[in-house]
């Protein structure tokens, strides 16, 4: 006898995750590049993220240099890769304004008004790699276009505040894709808001992530929900 599936999340009703989503209108588009092995991973967080964010797209694959959807995103947006590589710069006010071309277009007298309009025409888009550390690294190394994108990372105090309890990872305090996305979006959007008010104070914390905090709270509940299915003596599987 077939199991009854939730018509929204397409999971068995006893494992339905719809109660752990939070409807959020994000100002910055998110593109998740998901490793194929993560698609059916019940402990993965991208399903929650994609169902919660109003502007979010998931592209499945390993190499994206010839991926039509990804190439379209490159044409449409100014992509920024959230990836703690050697070239990554920590997200802060100055960096975000540089990425958005505001300082470049306003301070360079050689740029014409027409060129300034072109610079601002492409909105910022956050790119996330969803996979284990090894698989994310493989995705990065297989895609030259990914390597050419500006790389950003979260401040240490956020990067070390992970609450991903349901999967064992190789690095201590590693963040889930959902957590990393929420914190990065909160910083990016707060920078834009504070710029309008002339305020450079960065107030995003693990407990105060603006409009993304409700989703982070739901994520904590999702952790506990997934743990409830695990026998008490069952160990975490290395990822």
Secondary structure, DSSP 8 states (H G I E B T S, - for coil): ----B-TTT-SBGGG--GGG---B--SSEEEEEE-GGGTT-TT-SHHHHHHHBSSEEEEE-S--TT-HHHHHHHHHSEEEEE---TT-EE--HHHHHHHTTHHHHHH-TTS-HHHHHHHHHS-EEEEEEES-HHHHHHHHHH-HHHHTSEEEE--HHHHT-----SSB-SSTT---HHHHHHHHHHHHHHHHHHHHHT-------SS--GGGHHHHHHHHHHHHHHHTTS-TT----B-
